[in-house]
């Protein structure tokens, strides 16, 4: 399949536009914004990039950062939701504690 010259020029345009917005997108991810909210904010600048391609670029460039931001927020929510006194204690094996008669 032959591509005309204008189509060939436009082929990498979306990535160029996305890379131009990297600092702003990074700041939004670090602030905890969702990808949809970030895409909506920069939609005017990202005219040549559809949401699906935008999400692929974000995962390629910021996949680890997104996981870190999500992980810290999830861990914080879990710690706030479960008080320290209500957390279950760790399992401790006692080889002499339970005999077969006690288990039955």
C-alpha positions in Angstrom: 0.0 0.0 0.0 1.5 3.3 -1.0 1.1 6.3 1.2 1.1 9.8 -0.2 3.5 12.4 1.1 0.9 14.2 3.4 -0.1 10.9 5.0 3.5 10.0 5.6 4.1 13.4 7.3 1.1 13.0 9.5 2.0 9.5 10.6 4.2 10.5 13.6 2.5 13.8 14.4 0.5 12.5 17.3 3.6 11.2 19.1 5.3 14.6 18.5 2.4 16.5 20.0 2.2 14.0 23.0 6.0 14.4 23.7 5.5 18.2 23.7 3.1 17.8 26.5 5.1 15.3 28.6 5.9 17.7 31.5 2.2 18.7 31.9 1.0 15.2 31.6 3.6 14.0 34.2 2.4 16.6 36.6 -1.2 15.6 36.2 -0.4 12.0 36.7 1.6 12.8 39.9 -1.3 14.8 41.1 -3.5 11.7 40.8 -5.7 12.7 37.8 -7.4 10.0 35.8 -6.2 9.5 32.2 -9.7 10.6 30.9 -9.5 13.8 32.8 -5.9 14.5 31.5 -7.0 13.7 28.0 -10.1 16.0 28.3 -7.8 18.8 29.6 -5.4 18.6 26.7 -7.9 17.6 24.0 -7.5 20.8 22.1 -3.7 20.2 21.8 -4.2 16.5 21.1 -6.5 16.9 18.1 -4.5 14.3 16.1 -4.4 11.7 18.9 -7.5 9.7 19.9 -8.0 8.6 23.4 -6.9 5.0 22.8 -3.6 6.1 21.3 -3.2 8.6 24.2 -3.7 5.9 26.8 -1.1 3.7 25.0 1.4 6.6 25.0 0.7 7.2 28.7 1.3 3.5 29.5 4.5 3.5 27.4 6.0 6.7 28.9 4.5 6.7 32.4 3.4 3.1 33.2 5.6 2.7 36.2 4.8 6.2 37.5 1.0 5.5 37.2 1.5 2.3 39.2 3.4 4.0 41.9 0.8 6.8 42.2 -2.0 4.2 42.3 -0.2 1.9 44.7 0.6 4.6 47.2 -3.0 5.9 47.2 -4.4 2.4 47.5 -2.1 1.5 50.4 -3.0 4.8 52.1 -6.7 4.1 51.7 -6.3 0.5 53.0 -4.4 1.8 56.1 -7.0 4.4 56.8 -9.9 2.0 56.4 -8.4 -0.6 58.8 -7.3 0.6 62.2 -4.2 -1.0 63.7 -6.2 -2.8 66.4 -8.6 -4.4 63.9 -5.8 -5.8 61.7 -5.4 -9.6 61.9 -2.2 -10.9 63.5 0.3 -12.8 61.4 0.0 -16.6 61.3 2.4 -18.4 63.7 3.0 -22.1 63.4 3.1 -24.1 66.6 4.2 -27.7 65.9 3.3 -28.8 69.5 0.1 -26.9 69.8 -2.5 -29.0 68.0 -2.6 -32.7 68.0 -4.8 -34.8 65.8 -7.3 -35.4 68.7 -7.8 -31.6 69.1 -8.4 -31.1 65.4 -11.1 -33.8 65.2 
